[in-house]
Amino acid sequence: MRFLTGLILLLTSPFLYAQPAFISRLDSFFHHQPADSPGFVLSIEKNGRPLYRNATHPLDSTTNFRMASVTKQFTAMGILLLEKAGVLHIDDPIGHWLPELPTRVGNQVHIRHLLTHSSGILDYEDLIPTSQTTQVLDADVLRLLSTHDSTLFPPGSRFRYSNSGFCLLALIIERASHKSYPEYIRDNIFLPLHMDSSTVYVPGARIPRRAMGYPNDQSITSATKGDGGVYTSLNDYAKWTRALQHNTLINLSAAIKKLRFPITGNPGSYYAAGWFLTPGPPLILFHSGGTSGFTNFVVQLPGDGLSIAFFSNLADNSAPFRIIVNILKDSNFADLTPIFHLHDLTR
């Protein structure tokens, strides 16, 4: 079954996936990367079959990277699974689940607005006291927001990227499921999909085959979970991608069609459930994740069954992926450069 069938009429390009020049150019690019330093890994798949996979030494396809904002896909899936089970509804006012919020905010903002970055809720990063020395948790985000009874704009009126919203979604998952966020994501996503090495970051807990981020592995905001706490590898992320393509957990096509929200100033672009959607053809689903020590990009072209994952344990390390995108473009892949304009909205 094609991913996002019926969402949009797609035009298929004549991709040349096995073209020797494409393989050799990527091999050459990896060969010239410095060894024994922060680096990156790359996976390209077509209809669930690996077309290309490589890594700079000593990283490999089993190395676990902090996903940063790519985590938002998993948080969104947790909410959608709870809706599928009839536990909550995306049009619930968030005050129903988070009564600590001021009444005005809790009544006007709905779960849907959090899933689409259209809530207008304040950025928790701007509310952290300058004297703060301990890491902020999702519960701290709620506490910081509970003292403000306004939003930046009327909920549902415009797009504004918000880490705050996904921290609140993690708390809603906990209260609706009666499990901690790491437990819920493990039991309902990682275990069913056999993502056996994937986990959610908990301070002090061991993460097997963990990549340490550079120049800093942790920051004061690195302990929040819903907006950036998942760790996974190329091998495990491929299982996630295939599950999305086959609607294993939910019908993501229907969810995106129901949720997609237009991105202000970017005609034809949308956001829904942890994915940016670019104007087609071809339709591109994309998200990036950046934090103090990691840079990640994930891309899907549903009409062609193509998926790309790039994970790096170096901050602000988008330059290698831009080179990879240009290599793919020169090798008759689709032009993926529009994603970088949307990537800039996440900063």
ZIKA-V790331 format. One record per backbone hydrogen bond with DSSP energy under -1.0 kcal/mol. NH is the residue of the N-H (numbers start at 0). CO is the residue of the C=O. If there is no record, write none. Layout:
# ZIKA-V790331
<<NH CO> <NH CO>>
This chain:
# ZIKA-V790331
<<4 1> <6 3> <14 12> <18 15> <22 18> <23 19> <24 20> <25 21> <26 22> <27 23> <28 24> <29 25> <30 26> <31 27> <32 29> <40 310> <41 53> <42 308> <43 51> <44 306> <45 48> <46 304> <48 45> <50 43> <51 43> <53 41> <55 39> <58 55> <62 59> <63 208> <64 231> <66 229> <69 66> <70 67> <71 68> <72 69> <73 70> <74 70> <75 71> <76 72> <77 73> <78 74> <79 75> <80 76> <81 77> <82 78> <83 79> <84 80> <85 82> <86 81> <91 88> <93 108> <94 105> <95 92> <97 93> <100 97> <105 101> <106 102> <107 103> <108 104> <110 91> <111 89> <113 109> <114 110> <117 112> <125 122> <126 123> <131 128> <135 219> <140 136> <141 137> <142 138> <143 139> <144 140> <145 141> <147 144> <151 119> <155 117> <156 153> <159 116> <166 162> <167 163> <168 164> <169 165> <170 166> <171 167> <172 168> <173 169> <174 170> <175 171> <176 172> <177 173> <183 179> <184 180> <185 181> <186 182> <187 183> <188 184> <189 184> <190 185> <192 188> <193 190> <194 189> <195 193> <197 194> <198 230> <200 228> <204 201> <210 63> <213 292> <213 312> <221 218> <228 224> <230 198> <231 64> <234 60> <236 232> <237 233> <239 235> <240 236> <241 237> <242 238> <243 239> <244 240> <245 241> <246 243> <247 242> <251 249> <254 250> <255 251> <256 252> <257 253> <258 254> <259 255> <260 270> <262 268> <265 262> <268 265> <269 276> <270 260> <271 274> <275 285> <276 269> <277 283> <284 299> <285 275> <286 297> <288 295> <290 293> <294 311> <295 288> <296 309> <297 286> <298 307> <299 284> <300 305> <303 300> <305 300> <306 44> <307 298> <308 42> <309 296> <310 40> <311 294> <312 38> <314 213> <321 317> <322 318> <323 319> <324 320> <325 321> <326 322> <327 323> <328 324> <329 325> <331 328> <332 327> <338 335> <339 336> <341 337> <342 338> <343 339> <344 341> <345 342>>
